Amino acid sequence: MAQPQEAYATRNPNNIRTDVLAEARQACYKARDAFYACVEKETDKKPTEIASVGLLYPSDCKASRAEFEKLCRASWVNHFDRQYCKNRRVQRLLDDKESRRV
Amino acid sequence: MPISRFLLSCSRRHSTEALNLLRSGICRFYPIGRPKEMQSVPSKRIQFHNYCKSSKKPNGRLGNDPVMAIETQTTPRSWGTYAIPAGAILGFVGLATFIHYNDERRVTLKGQGTSSSGNIVMGPIIGGPFTLVDTENWVVTEKNLLGNWVLLCFGYTSSPDVGPEQLQIMAKALEKLDSKYNARVLPVFVTIDPQRDTPAQLRAYLKEFDPRILGLTGAVSAVRQMAQEYRVYFKKVEEEGDDYLVESSHMMYLMNPNMELARCFGVEYNADELSEAILKELKRNPIQ
């Protein structure tokens, strides 16, 4: 049972995955921020493209999305998308409450 | 006090009746004892006898002088009626005294109250033996860490945001402690993703934060055992072949030089607060 689980480590004992080291991380964060900034900016436009985990974004941001997906790992992309959706939902909740009060 | 005294007086006054009772009853209980002996014994044994045998009275002393004051009734039931409540009251008073004494013993004086706030672990014993491998492929057990204050955290290199942030805070706090207060705390990072985090990977990753951080990895079972001892939750999520995230509890554990848990810190601490809190702990237990 331990065999397949340890397989990765024994397969590449000296292979260092550089895509999680500082540089790669910084690049990924930049791309992510750029993409989300784009989405924020274009909130008036209708979101047509499908990102992951239910996030939709307008087609104007396709380029930054491609950059984002290239520089970050797939699991990270999902993670950030999910976080973004959650924040958006909370923001919307707070904003709605305010408008209702007014 | 007064109750026992006047029971004694009762016994002396009605010693003959008492003797009869004793002869009939106590002979059954104390086959060795003679009635004469019983006469000299104080009211204790009489009390006991009456307490047990008050319901089965062969002698008909009950009806005598009902008009007389209740206290001077010679019937054996009188002993019982006084023994039981007396015993109960004494028992209750004893219990109350014990509880009060216990409370007094545990009291914390005003002003010396909670010097340590909520994060003190008073529950299960956190920590225990482990056998892992460090970034240079040396075997490290908890014995190697004795004698140092240790700040232990669990994470994995492929963490998108929380892991790097936590390590950043840890590195900054330790830097501050070292430069400003000259306090030595050994940072240890244990990976909860040993399948992907090889020693080489850990070394490359941790080097970017602080070269003093000791990275530990090992067999999956060893890591799981250590995580269990430290009550760390971790779980693989979003699995897509080799690419997955590991959900885990983000806690930093401060261990004293005997490898016992002193405090734990959550993610709400930033570098300054962390260094302050660690310093406070170090000052509190100067086991250098």
Interface residues (C-beta under 8 A of the other chain):
Chain A: A2 Q5 E6 A7 Y8 A9 N12 P13 N14 N15 I16 R17 T18 V20 L21 A22 R25 C72 R73 A74 S75 W76 N78 H79 F80
Chain B: T157 S158 S159 P160 D161 P164 P194 Q195 R196 T198 A200 Q201 A204 Y205 E208 A219 V220 S221 E238 E240 D242 D243 Y244 L245
